[in-house]
Amino acid sequence: MYKKINQILIFVLILSVLLVACQPAPVPTAAPVAATQQPVAAEPTAVPPTEAPKIGGQLNYLGWEGYDLAEAFQPLYDQYGIVLNTTYIGSNDEVITKMKAGGPGTYDVGDIHARYLNLMAKTGMIIPLDESKLPNYQELFPAWRDIGFGRVDGKLYAVPAFFSTTGICYRADKIATEPTWDFYKDPALKGKYAVSSNGMSDMYIWAMTLGLGQDATKWTQDDLAKIKARGMEEFKNSATMVTGGGGEMKDLLVRGDVFLVTDCWSQIAANAQKEGVDVKFVTPAGPIKATVDIYFIFSGAKNLDTAYAWLNQAISAEALAAMGTAYDSAVTNMKAYDLMTPEVKEKLGYQTMNDVVTLADFNVLPDPDAKAPNVTLDEIFAAFEEIKATSGQ
């Protein structure tokens, strides 16, 4: 019997081994994941938060008195506690000389005639602007952006603010026919007109009337000789040379000391008319010499965020509406005209402004490193001094 039991046990043991051997191999599985350790997306790389602009404090301004009109900028000053320190100029050239004398960091923001733009950009006096910090730039008349005004080598260095055309102011009660740029050839006007002491503007006017254009990077020595000869002829028979700016021009015309002033602009005639004198402004037929004043940020500006805020305010609709009305000057922001009276809006030429900008010719100074036969800036200044000396003015 025991033998039979042993045989049964041996059979069961052998059967168990065979059954285990015949089982399929187990498939490896990942270890179970606890409920608190469910798979999650990869942690994004931490990005430091963008610092908010640090607007406020002292801001140093170099430019024309009036282009910092308190009424235009006071809301910005009140909001951020900005204090503007001003250094005013008597001529555009002073921006260059004062900046060179003071060096980077002396001034934050400024303004000047646009003819100096290339020179200042290429010599590193001003910085290329971050357009994202100037949202009001998008409110300018499309023509300003279409022609790339304010750009050098594709980068925006300055924003245009004030625009006018250079022309002639004359006593309409004394001169029956609208004058042309050849007014100085009229015997009846000999000794009855005033010339301008603004040599740079004069030289560009004369170049324009001679068909030489207003891009002085293209002027040759022969061109400069022609410009100088033209200027001498005009200065020769003049009554006086204006050295006191627009106020003196207006006074000369109102008093009747002269009947005509060249290198003039519409505001002079408007101010004379307010005094009851029939003075008119005309832009003679032909090429248009545009006068544009620009705002910019100096290299080395110590208060950069505030400088951008100030520049953006300068070209805002509110600021330019105030300054345009105060100075009887056309401005570059389209929306500014909606804040002006209908009379001022029409007088400043809103309806045709975009077309005029498209057609206008803008001054360009010679290249800083100009070589013969092209003219240099110093040679232009020297030529004007010769004109003055020869004429006795």
ChimeraX attribute file (.defattr): number of C-alpha atoms within 10 A of each C-alpha:
attribute: neighborCount
match mode: 1-to-1
recipient: residues
	/A:1	6
	/A:2	7
	/A:3	7
	/A:4	9
	/A:5	10
	/A:6	11
	/A:7	12
	/A:8	12
	/A:9	11
	/A:10	11
	/A:11	11
	/A:12	12
	/A:13	11
	/A:14	11
	/A:15	12
	/A:16	10
	/A:17	10
	/A:18	11
	/A:19	9
	/A:20	9
	/A:21	10
	/A:22	8
	/A:23	8
	/A:24	7
	/A:25	7
	/A:26	6
	/A:27	5
	/A:28	6
	/A:29	6
	/A:30	5
	/A:31	6
	/A:32	7
	/A:33	9
	/A:34	8
	/A:35	7
	/A:36	6
	/A:37	8
	/A:38	7
	/A:39	9
	/A:40	6
	/A:41	5
	/A:42	6
	/A:43	6
	/A:44	6
	/A:45	6
	/A:46	6
	/A:47	6
	/A:48	6
	/A:49	6
	/A:50	6
	/A:51	6
	/A:52	7
	/A:53	12
	/A:54	12
	/A:55	21
	/A:56	19
	/A:57	13
	/A:58	16
	/A:59	21
	/A:60	19
	/A:61	21
	/A:62	23
	/A:63	22
	/A:64	19
	/A:65	13
	/A:66	12
	/A:67	24
	/A:68	22
	/A:69	15
	/A:70	15
	/A:71	11
	/A:72	21
	/A:73	20
	/A:74	15
	/A:75	14
	/A:76	17
	/A:77	16
	/A:78	11
	/A:79	10
	/A:80	14
	/A:81	14
	/A:82	18
	/A:83	13
	/A:84	16
	/A:85	13
	/A:86	17
	/A:87	15
	/A:88	17
	/A:89	16
	/A:90	12
	/A:91	14
	/A:92	18
	/A:93	13
	/A:94	15
	/A:95	23
	/A:96	15
	/A:97	11
	/A:98	15
	/A:99	17
	/A:100	12
	/A:101	10
	/A:102	10
	/A:103	14
	/A:104	17
	/A:105	14
	/A:106	19
	/A:107	25
	/A:108	26
	/A:109	25
	/A:110	25
	/A:111	25
	/A:112	25
	/A:113	19
	/A:114	24
	/A:115	23
	/A:116	19
	/A:117	22
	/A:118	21
	/A:119	20
	/A:120	18
	/A:121	21
	/A:122	14
	/A:123	9
	/A:124	14
	/A:125	19
	/A:126	24
	/A:127	19
	/A:128	19
	/A:129	17
	/A:130	11
	/A:131	15
	/A:132	8
	/A:133	14
	/A:134	18
	/A:135	12
	/A:136	18
	/A:137	20
	/A:138	15
	/A:139	16
	/A:140	22
	/A:141	19
	/A:142	17
	/A:143	17
	/A:144	19
	/A:145	15
	/A:146	9
	/A:147	11
	/A:148	13
	/A:149	18
	/A:150	21
	/A:151	18
	/A:152	16
	/A:153	9
	/A:154	10
	/A:155	15
	/A:156	18
	/A:157	25
	/A:158	26
	/A:159	28
	/A:160	24
	/A:161	23
	/A:162	22
	/A:163	19
	/A:164	23
	/A:165	21
	/A:166	21
	/A:167	23
	/A:168	24
	/A:169	29
	/A:170	25
	/A:171	22
	/A:172	17
	/A:173	11
	/A:174	13
	/A:175	13
	/A:176	9
	/A:177	7
	/A:178	16
	/A:179	21
	/A:180	14
	/A:181	18
	/A:182	10
	/A:183	17
	/A:184	22
	/A:185	12
	/A:186	9
	/A:187	10
	/A:188	10
	/A:189	17
	/A:190	15
	/A:191	17
	/A:192	18
	/A:193	24
	/A:194	24
	/A:195	24
	/A:196	20
	/A:197	19
	/A:198	16
	/A:199	18
	/A:200	18
	/A:201	17
	/A:202	18
	/A:203	21
	/A:204	22
	/A:205	26
	/A:206	21
	/A:207	23
	/A:208	20
	/A:209	17
	/A:210	13
	/A:211	11
	/A:212	19
	/A:213	20
	/A:214	24
	/A:215	17
	/A:216	24
	/A:217	17
	/A:218	17
	/A:219	20
	/A:220	16
	/A:221	15
	/A:222	12
	/A:223	17
	/A:224	20
	/A:225	12
	/A:226	14
	/A:227	26
	/A:228	20
	/A:229	13
	/A:230	17
	/A:231	24
	/A:232	17
	/A:233	15
	/A:234	21
	/A:235	24
	/A:236	18
	/A:237	19
	/A:238	22
	/A:239	17
	/A:240	20
	/A:241	19
	/A:242	20
	/A:243	13
	/A:244	11
	/A:245	15
	/A:246	17
	/A:247	13
	/A:248	14
	/A:249	27
	/A:250	25
	/A:251	15
	/A:252	20
	/A:253	24
	/A:254	21
	/A:255	11
	/A:256	14
	/A:257	15
	/A:258	22
	/A:259	22
	/A:260	29
	/A:261	27
	/A:262	21
	/A:263	21
	/A:264	24
	/A:265	23
	/A:266	23
	/A:267	19
	/A:268	24
	/A:269	25
	/A:270	19
	/A:271	19
	/A:272	23
	/A:273	15
	/A:274	10
	/A:275	11
	/A:276	9
	/A:277	19
	/A:278	17
	/A:279	25
	/A:280	20
	/A:281	23
	/A:282	18
	/A:283	20
	/A:284	15
	/A:285	10
	/A:286	11
	/A:287	16
	/A:288	22
	/A:289	24
	/A:290	20
	/A:291	19
	/A:292	21
	/A:293	21
	/A:294	22
	/A:295	25
	/A:296	25
	/A:297	25
	/A:298	29
	/A:299	22
	/A:300	17
	/A:301	20
	/A:302	17
	/A:303	19
	/A:304	19
	/A:305	16
	/A:306	23
	/A:307	25
	/A:308	22
	/A:309	18
	/A:310	25
	/A:311	22
	/A:312	19
	/A:313	21
	/A:314	23
	/A:315	29
	/A:316	26
	/A:317	23
	/A:318	22
	/A:319	23
	/A:320	29
	/A:321	27
	/A:322	20
	/A:323	24
	/A:324	24
	/A:325	19
	/A:326	11
	/A:327	13
	/A:328	18
	/A:329	22
	/A:330	28
	/A:331	29
	/A:332	31
	/A:333	26
	/A:334	20
	/A:335	18
	/A:336	24
	/A:337	25
	/A:338	14
	/A:339	16
	/A:340	18
	/A:341	12
	/A:342	11
	/A:343	8
	/A:344	18
	/A:345	20
	/A:346	13
	/A:347	15
	/A:348	21
	/A:349	16
	/A:350	18
	/A:351	11
	/A:352	10
	/A:353	18
	/A:354	17
	/A:355	12
	/A:356	16
	/A:357	22
	/A:358	13
	/A:359	13
	/A:360	15
	/A:361	18
	/A:362	18
	/A:363	24
	/A:364	19
	/A:365	23
	/A:366	24
	/A:367	17
	/A:368	15
	/A:369	10
	/A:370	13
	/A:371	11
	/A:372	8
	/A:373	12
	/A:374	19
	/A:375	23
	/A:376	22
	/A:377	17
	/A:378	10
	/A:379	14
	/A:380	20
	/A:381	13
	/A:382	12
	/A:383	20
	/A:384	21
	/A:385	15
	/A:386	14
	/A:387	22
	/A:388	17
	/A:389	12
	/A:390	13
	/A:391	15
	/A:392	12
	/A:393	16
